[in-house]
Amino acid sequence: MRAVVDVNVLISGVLSAKGASSEILRASRDGLFELVVSELLLAELKRALSYPRLRKRMPPEKAAAFVNWVRDHGTVAEDPAGPPPVGSRDPDDDYLLALAISQRAYLVTGDQDLLVLSDDLPILSPAQFMTKLSEVR
């Protein structure tokens, strides 16, 4: 199973040891699914971790180490050149849709702008992804 994990889920997972987001990080670490990342996703993760409210919870050296961990535990795929066949209400999220579609991967997110598209695309919340992961094991 392959998954593109949205930055909001990655950050939630690293900041709290409880919940589905942290379970996703452990499952990735344990090789239970293929984490698909791209340079745009890694850049967004790095940028988000530099926001002042997150820097208070994670110092820059730990943030950099986490970005490296995500890169090392993921399969780095090329960012698709074109837009996805279906766009999000937030165009800044379209790269995630395009990446997941091009890589034939689930998109795991907590973002409602993306979750509303789950009737047409393989988009799951963190809890739904963990349920699906447990079904295939």
Phi, psi and omega in degrees: 000139180242147179210138167264120183255120182299151181303323181298326179285318179300314182293317178301318181294324181279335182274340181226132180281355182249156174099171184296325181296318178290328176296324178296318178297318178295320179296322176295313179304321183275002177074025183279347173204163179268116177278120180256126179231170176217171179297323178295318179296315180296322178294320178295320178299313179299316179297314181297321180289347178269354177298140184307319182292332177274329177298330177295331183263339181215110181297157185307321182292325176288323177298314179297320178296322179292317178301317178296321178298315180298315179299315183291327182269353181254166170265116182277115180254157176290141174290132179299144183285325186254174179285161178287162179294337177234131181261158177272162173297336176250103183302338178294343180268354184299330180297327178293317177299312181299319180295311181298316180296314183294332182262003182052052184234156170292149169255120181253121186207158171252004185277118181298330178297334178265320182299331179295345180268003188292346175290332184256340186226158179283075180245128184230149170287165177304317180295318178297321179296317179296323176296313180298319179297319180291332179288330183269352180274000000 
